[in-house]
Amino acid sequence: MNHIPSEKEKKTASHHLSALEDAIIEVGADYDFICPALLLAIVSRETWWGWCGKSYSIPGSPAGRGDYSKRAGEISSRYHGFGFFQVDIGAHENFINTGLWTVPYESAKYVIEHVLIHSYKYLESNFTDFEKPSLVGATVAAYNAGPGRIRQSLRNGDDVDRYTAGHDYSKDVLSLREWWAAWLSNWVV
């Protein structure tokens, strides 16, 4: 893991846990890999639940923005990641424009349905010989780099994280998933 979640991070995560669980029930229940620990881990990697420092515009808030940079074809720097999940405006502009990215339940629901399940189905249809753990890792990598890039990486025989941030995104998120799963099993309300 690249970091161990702090007390602030755990407190913020626990405050929003029921929203994640409700989103899973509504749109992700048919996919057993979509669990609270996975969503907690994705947010933990993306924003440390809003406590990742100067790179997140409103510490501890679901309305924060990150990934402030100038991408190819842009005239100036701007925010590209929105909310705890850092939903990318380049790929999900319509959702960002609704403003629902500021609501953890809506953001989780969107991420489950339009990013995780979409990537899972896309990769599953392109690689029929995938074993479930590999497909989950590829799906997590696709959350960061996009399913097309992960497909390209796998077709070339490259590591699934070749195009991900830090070249370790899926491995880190899956490690964080195990950490959050252990935390959840010991968590008392």
C-alpha positions as CSV (number, residue, x, y, z in Angstrom):
1,M,0.0,0.0,0.0
2,N,1.2,3.5,-0.8
3,H,-0.3,4.8,2.5
4,I,-2.1,3.6,5.6
5,P,-5.4,5.4,6.1
6,S,-5.2,8.1,8.8
7,E,-7.7,8.6,11.6
8,K,-9.2,11.6,9.7
9,E,-9.6,9.4,6.6
10,K,-11.3,6.6,8.7
11,K,-13.6,9.1,10.3
12,T,-14.7,10.6,7.0
13,A,-15.1,7.1,5.4
14,S,-17.3,5.9,8.3
15,H,-19.5,9.0,7.9
16,H,-20.2,8.1,4.3
17,L,-20.2,4.3,4.5
18,S,-24.0,3.9,4.5
19,A,-24.2,5.9,1.2
20,L,-21.7,3.5,-0.4
21,E,-23.6,0.5,0.9
22,D,-26.9,1.9,-0.4
23,A,-25.4,2.5,-3.8
24,I,-24.1,-1.1,-3.9
25,I,-27.5,-2.4,-3.1
26,E,-29.2,-0.3,-5.7
27,V,-26.9,-0.9,-8.7
28,G,-24.1,-3.3,-7.9
29,A,-25.7,-6.2,-6.0
30,D,-25.3,-8.6,-9.0
31,Y,-21.5,-8.2,-8.9
32,D,-19.9,-9.8,-5.9
33,F,-16.6,-7.9,-6.4
34,I,-18.3,-4.6,-5.8
35,C,-18.2,-4.3,-2.0
36,P,-17.8,-1.6,0.5
37,A,-14.1,-2.3,1.0
38,L,-13.5,-1.9,-2.8
39,L,-15.2,1.5,-2.9
40,L,-13.5,2.6,0.3
41,A,-10.2,1.6,-1.3
42,I,-10.8,3.5,-4.5
43,V,-11.6,6.7,-2.7
44,S,-8.7,6.1,-0.3
45,R,-6.3,5.8,-3.3
46,E,-7.9,8.7,-5.2
47,T,-8.2,11.3,-2.4
48,W,-7.5,9.8,1.0
49,W,-11.1,10.6,1.6
50,G,-10.4,14.3,1.0
51,W,-7.3,14.4,3.2
52,C,-4.5,14.1,0.5
53,G,-3.2,17.6,1.0
54,K,-3.0,20.5,-1.4
55,S,-4.0,18.5,-4.4
56,Y,-7.6,18.3,-3.1
57,S,-9.4,21.6,-3.1
58,I,-11.7,21.2,0.0
59,P,-10.2,18.9,2.6
60,G,-12.5,16.2,3.9
61,S,-15.4,17.3,1.6
62,P,-17.2,15.2,-1.1
63,A,-17.3,18.5,-3.1
64,G,-13.5,18.7,-3.5
65,R,-11.7,18.7,-6.8
66,G,-8.3,17.4,-7.8
67,D,-6.0,16.5,-10.7
68,Y,-5.4,20.2,-11.4
69,S,-3.3,20.2,-14.6
70,K,-3.2,21.2,-18.2
71,R,-3.9,18.2,-20.5
72,A,-3.1,18.0,-24.2
73,G,-5.3,20.4,-26.2
74,E,-6.2,22.5,-23.2
75,I,-5.3,26.2,-23.1
76,S,-4.8,26.4,-19.3
77,S,-4.8,24.2,-16.2
78,R,-8.1,23.2,-14.6
79,Y,-9.5,20.5,-12.3
80,H,-10.1,17.2,-14.0
81,G,-11.1,15.0,-11.0
82,F,-14.4,15.6,-9.1
83,G,-15.4,14.4,-5.6
84,F,-14.1,11.7,-3.4
85,F,-14.0,9.3,-6.4
86,Q,-12.2,11.8,-8.6
87,V,-14.7,11.2,-11.5
88,D,-12.9,12.5,-14.6
89,I,-14.5,15.4,-16.4
90,G,-12.9,14.2,-19.7
91,A,-14.7,10.9,-19.7
92,H,-17.8,11.8,-17.6
93,E,-18.6,15.4,-18.4
94,N,-22.4,15.0,-18.4
95,F,-22.3,13.5,-14.9
96,I,-20.0,16.2,-13.6
97,N,-22.3,18.9,-15.1
98,T,-25.3,17.6,-13.0
99,G,-23.4,18.5,-9.8
100,L,-24.3,15.0,-8.4
101,W,-20.6,14.2,-8.0
102,T,-20.8,16.2,-4.7
103,V,-23.2,13.7,-3.2
104,P,-21.4,10.5,-2.1
105,Y,-24.4,8.2,-2.7
106,E,-24.9,9.6,-6.2
107,S,-21.2,9.5,-7.0
108,A,-20.9,6.0,-5.8
109,K,-23.9,4.8,-7.7
110,Y,-22.5,6.5,-10.9
111,V,-19.1,5.0,-10.4
112,I,-20.5,1.5,-9.8
113,E,-22.8,1.5,-12.8
114,H,-21.0,3.6,-15.4
115,V,-17.4,2.9,-14.6
116,L,-16.8,-0.3,-12.7
117,I,-19.6,-2.5,-14.2
118,H,-19.1,-1.0,-17.6
119,S,-15.3,-1.7,-17.5
120,Y,-15.9,-5.2,-16.1
121,K,-18.3,-6.2,-18.9
122,Y,-16.1,-4.6,-21.6
123,L,-13.0,-6.5,-20.4
124,E,-14.9,-9.7,-19.8
125,S,-16.2,-9.6,-23.4
126,N,-12.7,-8.9,-24.8
127,F,-10.9,-11.6,-22.7
128,T,-13.1,-14.6,-22.3
129,D,-10.2,-16.6,-20.6
130,F,-10.0,-14.2,-17.7
131,E,-10.1,-15.7,-14.2
132,K,-12.1,-13.6,-11.8
133,P,-9.3,-12.2,-9.7
134,S,-7.5,-11.0,-12.9
135,L,-10.7,-9.5,-14.2
136,V,-11.3,-7.6,-11.0
137,G,-7.7,-6.3,-11.1
138,A,-8.1,-5.2,-14.7
139,T,-11.4,-3.5,-13.8
140,V,-9.7,-1.6,-11.0
141,A,-6.9,-0.6,-13.4
142,A,-9.5,0.5,-15.9
143,Y,-11.1,2.8,-13.3
144,N,-7.9,4.8,-13.4
145,A,-6.7,4.4,-17.0
146,G,-9.8,3.5,-19.0
147,P,-10.9,0.1,-20.3
148,G,-9.4,0.7,-23.8
149,R,-5.9,1.3,-22.4
150,I,-6.2,-1.8,-20.2
151,R,-7.3,-3.8,-23.1
152,Q,-4.3,-2.5,-25.1
153,S,-2.0,-3.3,-22.3
154,L,-3.3,-6.9,-21.9
155,R,-3.3,-7.5,-25.6
156,N,0.4,-6.5,-25.7
157,G,1.2,-8.8,-22.8
158,D,2.0,-5.9,-20.6
159,D,1.3,-5.6,-16.9
160,V,-2.3,-4.5,-16.2
161,D,-0.9,-1.3,-14.5
162,R,1.3,-0.2,-17.3
163,Y,-0.9,2.9,-18.0
164,T,-2.2,3.6,-14.5
165,A,-1.0,6.3,-12.2
166,G,2.2,5.3,-10.6
167,H,2.1,2.1,-12.6
168,D,0.6,0.4,-9.5
169,Y,-3.0,1.6,-9.3
170,S,-4.8,-1.8,-9.3
171,K,-2.3,-3.4,-7.0
172,D,-2.5,-0.6,-4.5
173,V,-6.3,-0.4,-4.6
174,L,-6.6,-4.2,-4.1
175,S,-4.1,-4.0,-1.1
176,L,-6.2,-1.1,0.3
177,R,-9.3,-3.2,-0.3
178,E,-7.9,-5.8,2.0
179,W,-6.9,-3.2,4.6
180,W,-10.4,-1.6,4.5
181,A,-12.1,-5.1,4.7
182,A,-10.1,-5.8,7.9
183,W,-11.1,-2.4,9.3
184,L,-14.7,-3.0,8.5
185,S,-14.7,-6.4,10.2
186,N,-13.4,-4.7,13.4
187,W,-15.5,-1.5,13.1
188,V,-18.1,-0.9,15.7
189,V,-20.7,1.8,15.3
